[in-house]
């Protein structure tokens, strides 16, 4: 298990993804604008009435902001994972398993948080969207948003940062999430953002972070209501 985690999060596969100076500056401008717009839309969406039509529209708009911003920034890469000394494959199973590992950690954390009323209230406020609206529709939006967030944060923004991109993209993801005003979502963003950032660094692409993110987010969508 130690070797598996090391290959998933730490061992960097060889690649050449250098941008020209002009392309790099474009990525930086696009990333800076999109993260501000996305944070504003996210904050607006989670202040809307749970289950209302406007909330679903806002969630779709948010996914569009992240995804369009990512593709406007420049070329995106899927990434690879080492399998042996000279064999590289697309990361699929390992990121899903890593997502499930995160789910286990968050479920244990939820058992503690539910006993602390102020923190439990933050979680319950998010779960109200699942209680009041269509769970199937919310799951579809969660799936799409997870992909769109990784396209932008571990795709466009990561490639726009010259030094310490894991730390800076995690910070940007946390700041954008805190636009909701929910500290528990911000805490979740720290852990999820750091893991997905390390996957991006190791694999050189967005496929691994996407699979981990959607595995975690969909699992939590269905499991948390059972705990609160």
N, C-alpha and C positions, 0 to 999 in steps of 0.2 A: 504493500500500500504506500509505503514511503516513496519508493521509486516512481510509482504511478503519479502521486501528487507532485513530485519534483519535476517530472516530464510535463505535467499539465500547467504548472505555475511558474517554474523557474528556468528550466533548460531552454535556451533560446535557439530556435532552428535557424540555419543560415538563410539569408534572403537579401535581395537588393531592391529596395523600394524608394530610392532617393528621388525627390522631386527637383525640378529646376527651381531657381530662386523665385521666378515669377509665379510658378504654380504653388510654391510654399506660402508666399505672401497671400495669394488668393485663398488658400485654405484658412489662414489665420483670420482674414477679414470675415469670411463666411461664418466661421465658427463663432467668432465674437458676437456677430449680429444674431445668429440663430439661437444661441444659448439664452440671450436676453428675451427674445420673443417667446421661446419655449417656456421659460420660467413664468412669464406673465400668463400665458395660456393655461399652464398647469395650475397656477394659483387660482385662476378664475374657475376652472373646471371643478375643483374640489370645494368650491364655495357655493356651488349650485345645488338645487334641491335633489336629493337622492332619488333615482328612478325617473327623473324628468327627462323629456326628450332633449332639452337643451344640454343636459350633461353628456349624453351620448354624442351629440354633435360636437361638443367641445373636445371630447376624448379623441374623436376622429380627426379633428383639426390639429390637435397636438401631435398625433402620430404623423400627420402630413408635414408638419413643421420640421420634426426631427428627420424624417426620411428625405424630404426634398432638400433640406439643408445639407444632408450628408452627400447626396449625389451631386449637388451643385459645387461641393468643395473640391471634387476631383476623383481620381480613381480610388476604388476600395478593393481590398484584398481579402480572400477567404481564409488564408492561412494554412499551415501544415503542422503536423505533429510527427516527431521521430518514432519510427518503429524499427529498431535495430540501428546499426551504425550508418548505413547508407540508404535506408528506405524511409520515405516520408509519405504520410497519408493525410487526408482531410480529417480533422478532429471531430468525431461524432459521439461515440459511446462515452469517452472519458468526460467530456463536458456535461453530459446528462447525469452521469453518476456524481459529478462534483456538485451539480445543482441539487440532487437529492440529499447529498451530505449537508449542504447548507440548509435544506428544509428541516432535517433532523435537528440541527443546531437551533434554528429559529423556533421549532416546536418546543424544545426544552426551555428556551427563553420565554416563550409565551406562557408556559405553566407558572413561571415566576411572575411575569408582568401582570397576569390577571389577578394576582393577590395584592397588587399595589394600585388602589383606586385611581389616582391621577393619571398614571400611565395606561391603565386599562381603558380609561375613557378615551384616550387618543386612538387606541386600536379600534374601539367600538365605533368611533365616528367614521372611520374608514369602512368598516364592515357594514355600515348603514346602507352603502351603495349596493351591496350584494343583497341585503335584506329587502330593500324597497324596489329594486329593479329586476330586470330579466337576467338571471344568472348565466344563461347561455350566451346572451348578447354581451354581457360583461366579460365572460371568458374569452369571447372572440376579440373584444377590444383589448383585453389584457395581453393576449397573444400578439396582436399587431403592434401594440405599443411597446412591448418588450423588444421586438425586432427593431422597431424604429429608433428606440433609445440607444440600442447598441450600434446601429448604423451611424448614429451621430457621435455619441460619446467615445466609443472605442474605435470608430472608423474615422470620421472627419476630424473631430477635435484631437484625438490621439495623434493623428498624423500632422497636426498643425502645431504641435508643441515640441520644441527642439530638445529640451532637457527635462528629465523626471516626468514623463508623460503619465505614468501610472498615478503618481500623487496628484498631479494637477487635474487630470480628468476625473479622478475620484472626488476631489474637492468641488469641481464644477458641477458634478452630478448631485452632490449633497446640497450645494447652494440652490440649485434649480429645484430640487425636491422640497427643500425647506420653504419654498414659495407657497406651499400648501398651508403653512402654519402648523404642521403636525410634526412634533419632535420625534415621534416613533418612526415615521416614514424616513426622516432624516437619518436616524440611527441605522435603519435597514439599508439605506443608500450607502453608508460608509462601508459596511461589510460586503454588500453585493458589488459595489463599484470597485473596491480594492481587488476582489477575486477576479472579476471580469477584466480589470486592467492588467493583472498579472497574466491572465490567459492570452490577452492581446499581445503582450510583450513576448511571451514564450512562443506563440504560434505564428505571429506576424500577420494575423487577420482577424476578421469579425465573426467567423463561423462559431468558434468555441464560446466566446462571450454570449452570442445570441442563444445558443442551445442551453447554456447554464441559466441565463436570465429567464427564458420562458419556462424552463422546467421549474425553477424556484417560484416564479410569480403565479403560475397556474396552480401549483400545489398549495401554495399559501392561500390562494383565493378559496379553495375548497376545504382546507383543513382548519383555518382560523375560526370560521363560524362554529365549528364543533367544540372549540375550546373556550369561547367567550359567550 
